[in-house]
Amino acid sequence: MAQIGEIISQLIGLQQKPAPFTSGEPLFWDDPHISVHLLEAHLNPDIDAASRNPETIDRSVKWLVENLALKAGDSVLDLGCGPGLYTSRFARAGLQVTGVDYSHRSIEYATKFAAENNLNIAYRYQNYLELNDKNRYDVVLLIYGDFCPLNPEQRTTLLNNVYRALKPNGKFVLDVSTREHRKKHGNKNRWQALESGFWKPGPHLVLEEGFDYPEQSIWLDQYTVIEANGKMSVYRNWFQDYTPEAITNELAQNGFVVESLWGDLTGTLFTQESEWIGLVTYKK
Ligand SMILES: C[S@@+](CC[C@H](N)C(=O)[O-])C[C@H]1O[C@@H](n2cnc3c(N)ncnc32)[C@H](O)[C@@H]1O
């Protein structure tokens, strides 16, 4: 068991700002325990946690079908599809849908839900940083800020993968967060001691801290979790927040043209107070 003195000196180190995108524990979405709570969060209709609430998703799917002029048989790839909240709705709208996610628990849930509801959806457990599909889709989706936790190299890899996966002139639709979102929702310093909880099944202490990197529009939510046997795990959720100019430039550098820019993916107009930027782009 780790000595308290050893734990304290590790905690002193963890109060220092790490270099941007320094990794923490490798497993989050696919962690066998955490993913139970994440699935609950995806499916909880009352909170916008791992997924947005069902009313917003309904509006978003309707808006996307209309705005992208999608018609029956068009092919859509949803990257980071989670338990299939968008894919199921797109399949019901007659589209040919593929969902990719690297949470075993979400993909299992989504596959079962599709079978029980007679929905023809191709689900795949895969890291989208390793996506190798070529010239296959009319539309690729990346919804709920999933671009933002990636480091710059990963973002370039993902954009290259999406570019390759799209048919000529295919569309890439995504949303990214702004600094307004982080100011509202970024972690504050706080702690919690629990018998059992989100991070661990047994007794543990959670120390939360937010680190701001304002010059780079980067934010870190850091969770240090100490279990009863003294084992310490550090989870780091990084976020690259964007302005319309920054995301438009980054997409342009990787071959995408912004067709329209919004305050979300339901057609809300973008303002300086918007917490999100919704983007409809196409492959040049
Ligand atoms: C914030 S949730 C959004 C889920 C879904 N897009 C929605 O809005 O309902 C992020 C999802 O992306 C998945 N994910 C994160 N990184 C991934 C990666 N590198 N490859 C595949 N899936 C990933 C997670 O497992 C999770 O289901």
Ligand as a Chemical Component Dictionary entry (heavy atoms), coordinates in Angstrom:
data_LIG
# 
_chem_comp.id                   LIG 
_chem_comp.type                 NON-POLYMER 
_chem_comp.pdbx_formal_charge   0 
_chem_comp.three_letter_code    LIG 
# 
loop_
_chem_comp_atom.comp_id 
_chem_comp_atom.atom_id 
_chem_comp_atom.alt_atom_id 
_chem_comp_atom.type_symbol 
_chem_comp_atom.charge 
_chem_comp_atom.model_Cartn_x 
_chem_comp_atom.model_Cartn_y 
_chem_comp_atom.model_Cartn_z 
_chem_comp_atom.pdbx_ordinal 
LIG C1  C1  C 0  -19.295 12.369 -26.309 1  
LIG S1  S1  S 1  -19.704 10.748 -26.850 2  
LIG C2  C2  C 0  -20.780 11.138 -28.210 3  
LIG C3  C3  C 0  -21.557 9.940  -28.703 4  
LIG C4  C4  C 0  -22.506 10.230 -29.871 5  
LIG N1  N1  N 0  -21.834 10.907 -30.974 6  
LIG C5  C5  C 0  -23.669 11.043 -29.392 7  
LIG O1  O1  O 0  -23.643 12.275 -29.521 8  
LIG O2  O2  O -1 -24.631 10.433 -28.882 9  
LIG C6  C6  C 0  -18.194 10.228 -27.675 10 
LIG C7  C7  C 0  -18.258 8.840  -28.285 11 
LIG O3  O3  O 0  -17.106 8.660  -29.115 12 
LIG C8  C8  C 0  -16.508 7.404  -28.837 13 
LIG N2  N2  N 0  -15.081 7.561  -29.126 14 
LIG C9  C9  C 0  -14.211 8.391  -28.509 15 
LIG N3  N3  N 0  -12.995 8.306  -29.094 16 
LIG C10 C10 C 0  -13.106 7.378  -30.088 17 
LIG C11 C11 C 0  -12.194 6.839  -31.028 18 
LIG N4  N4  N 0  -10.916 7.225  -31.059 19 
LIG N5  N5  N 0  -12.646 5.916  -31.904 20 
LIG C12 C12 C 0  -13.957 5.513  -31.880 21 
LIG N6  N6  N 0  -14.861 5.979  -31.000 22 
LIG C13 C13 C 0  -14.453 6.900  -30.117 23 
LIG C14 C14 C 0  -16.849 7.115  -27.390 24 
LIG O4  O4  O 0  -16.811 5.750  -27.080 25 
LIG C15 C15 C 0  -18.241 7.724  -27.270 26 
LIG O5  O5  O 0  -19.235 6.790  -27.609 27 
# 
loop_
_chem_comp_bond.comp_id 
_chem_comp_bond.atom_id_1 
_chem_comp_bond.atom_id_2 
_chem_comp_bond.value_order 
_chem_comp_bond.pdbx_ordinal 
LIG C1  S1  SING 1  
LIG S1  C2  SING 2  
LIG S1  C6  SING 3  
LIG C2  C3  SING 4  
LIG C3  C4  SING 5  
LIG C4  N1  SING 6  
LIG C4  C5  SING 7  
LIG C5  O1  DOUB 8  
LIG C5  O2  SING 9  
LIG C6  C7  SING 10 
LIG C7  O3  SING 11 
LIG C7  C15 SING 12 
LIG O3  C8  SING 13 
LIG C8  N2  SING 14 
LIG C8  C14 SING 15 
LIG N2  C9  SING 16 
LIG N2  C13 SING 17 
LIG C9  N3  DOUB 18 
LIG N3  C10 SING 19 
LIG C10 C11 SING 20 
LIG C10 C13 DOUB 21 
LIG C11 N4  SING 22 
LIG C11 N5  DOUB 23 
LIG N5  C12 SING 24 
LIG C12 N6  DOUB 25 
LIG N6  C13 SING 26 
LIG C14 O4  SING 27 
LIG C14 C15 SING 28 
LIG C15 O5  SING 29 
# 
